[in-house]
């Protein structure tokens, strides 16, 4: 069992002892619950238009107002959270699984290390926005292209973190003892190597989730992601920029939601890093 998992209760106490980290975790939990239960929490259909209530300011019958087509902003925000989180989590999971696998393989089979890491360096030289532009040109704009672009951009980062952590673990005595007992490579990775790499990967994944959501929203803002009338935070902010001087709430509300999610991920990731680092524990 890994040290991170065996120390889970103390880690959680250290994280939630930090007021900012506790507030960030609570905010993210509320965001996830709001996204999951969006169909039941939304007061109206997020795609229902009311041309008699175009650009209504927040308050009254519309708590967060309406957009340029009279659609309820609260309903669209709830469904936009769902789409944005789905995009971010999907890209992080796909890119993380592939990247961690490459990193562990490179650390364990050193003959493959040079080839795999040079490939990761090549992938790191291409920014996510460039991948998004290329995929949009090939397959057309859409969330699938954005998820693929963000996944590809996440792979080399996760691979480098996994490799550096795994190299430290590989130098431990219990790895040599496991090898001496005749334990196979895949069983060694599954039983000893991968579990002891969980802590730094968890910290990086938390921080990376905020980055992925920000990049995905930026791609949608540029028109490469979710297409109208799909409710997605980046696309909603892009649609609201036309009315920025007349109805600023249309762009400001989804932008603040993106800002809050990214900030909460960063604060929680920093708290997890401090809690999982033995040098920083009280």
Helices and strands as residue ranges (DSSP letters): H 3-6, H 8-17, H 19-36, H 38-41, G 51-53, H 73-108, G 110-112, H 113-124, H 128-139, H 143-170, H 173-180, H 185-188, I 189-193, G 195-197, H 198-221, H 233-240, G 241-243, H 249-276, G 278-280
